[in-house]
Structure formats: structure tokens, C-alpha cells
Amino acid sequence: GFAKLISRDFLKFFSPFATGHERLARQANRIATNLSIIENEGERLTRLINDFLDLSKIEAGRAQWRNAQVDVAAALTRAANAVSADFAAKPEVRLSMRIAEDLPPLWIDPDRLTQVLVNLLGNAAKFTDEGAVDLQVSVSDGWLRVEVSDTGQGIQRESLEKIFDKFHQAQAGDTVDETRRRKGTGLGLAICRQIVEHYKGHIWAESELGRGSTFIMELPLARPPDRKSTRLNSSHI
């Protein structure tokens, strides 16, 4: 917060005095850049703490699950809108969506579903320099299947399971971009797996180096619990 205040005041009141002075202009630009780095790293640390607290609550069984009947198509649209800025910053990467018609509703916490979808789409955008990110959704044998495919660098076979571990981030060989590697917290995919498995689903990745990756999530189309039986079970316990 203080870094933002300093940056605002510096750019408004002090930076203009450097205009016309080459050396001062270089120094002013350096100061502004360093303040921006402090801001960005502070925000990254905040995300890390929030993700860590979130994951800890889920693992300890203390997370709140506000389950409801969710329109899957609407949830997908919300997630796509949430990551629209990521794709706008990369005009050479196209986002396409193929959603089956008449998708049945899903009994799930809508915020948790959005959290998983945003994470998968955001990761695909982050690790794709050009080409496309494709979101495909279908239903088969009582399961909702979501696939997020990209044309990025791909992931080594031996790392496909590790990427769902806590604090695992892309290493040399997972991807080749050092700068993007440091942007994440290393907890996003771990949280995704915890959420999906809480609902008795599955999530995994398939990839080929140099040709991209596909993240696949399957969730059972379970019906909402019967309120009467829930009350009886609670009373019995």
C-alpha cells in the first residue's frame, strides 16, 4: 500500500522535474520501475498467503462449501470473463469455447467451481505465447468433462503429476520461460485438485513437449442431497 502511495506521489510531483534532463529522466524511470516491482511482488505475496490459507482450510476440513444448483454454461462464461484481461494482453492467443448444449446443472459450490475454471484458463493463457486455448465441455455417463487445451510449450511426462503438488512451480524442462515461472504461487493446481476430489471428481494433465498441454477435469453429476435424510443422519450422529 505504501509503495503505491509513493509511486503515485513520485510520478505526480517529482517525475515531471526530470523532463529535459537525460540523467534525471533515467533515474526517475528506474525509481518508478522499482516501485512497480515492489507493488507486484507485494500483490504476489498476498496471493500466496491467501492461497496457502485456503488450501490449509480445505486440507484440515474447515473449508466452507456453499453447495447449490449451478448452471454450468453460466459458470463457464463467468470464468472466461474473469480471465479476459489475460487474453487481451496476448492478442496472438485466441480463446475458443465449445460447450455441449443442454448441460445438466451441477450440485457444487459456485465460487469453488469458478476458482478451478479460472485457474485452468489463467494457466493456459500464461504459458501460451501464440496459438489458441480451447475450452471444451461435454457430458457422458453421468460425468461432466471439462478440457482446457493450449498450444504452449508443454510439460515433461515425469512432471505431469508433480504440477499438482503444493508449491511446485514450472522448472527448467517443464517450460522454458524463467520470468513467467515466478508469477504463480505454486498452489493453484493443488487447490484445484483438492476442490475436485472433494466432489469425488478427477483432474489430471496430458502434454507433449513443444505441442501444448491439456488439463482435464471430470465431476460427477450428483443430485442434491435429500433434506429429510440429511436431517435424519444428523440426528442419528
C-alpha angles and dihedrals in degrees: 000000000000090000089058092049092049091047092050094049093043094052092044103042109018110026094065090063089064093063110119094016110099097198094045091046091055091049092047091051091049092051092048091049093050091049089051090053090052090051094049094046091048090054090047091052089051090053090048093053093046092048092047092050091046093050092045091054092050093048092047092049092243098113118117115236113197098191120193140153104280130199100227095202091052091048091052091051091051091050092049090050090050092058096037091107090057091056093041087059088055108047089171089065117075124204116211129180128203110185124176115239123253096017111189117241119265125226101224145110101281093210092052092049090051090047091057095044094047091049093051094045093043092051091049091052093046095053098041118084098179140356123044147318112212125198114197125180128186142155126230134165094345096314131111109219121199121185125187111190128181139181094228132126095289132223131267115254094240090055098051093095097035093061088073092056121104115270093003111144131178111287131192101293095030089070133339103231112100095185097054091046091070096050097079131069096226090237104085098089092040089057090047091055093048091051095046094046090048086065092046092254135129135236129184143148134239121192148162121204112251094011105068141253139271124209114200127197126184123189126182115243092232120175121239112271118264107257094214094053090045091056091047092050092048091050091049092052 
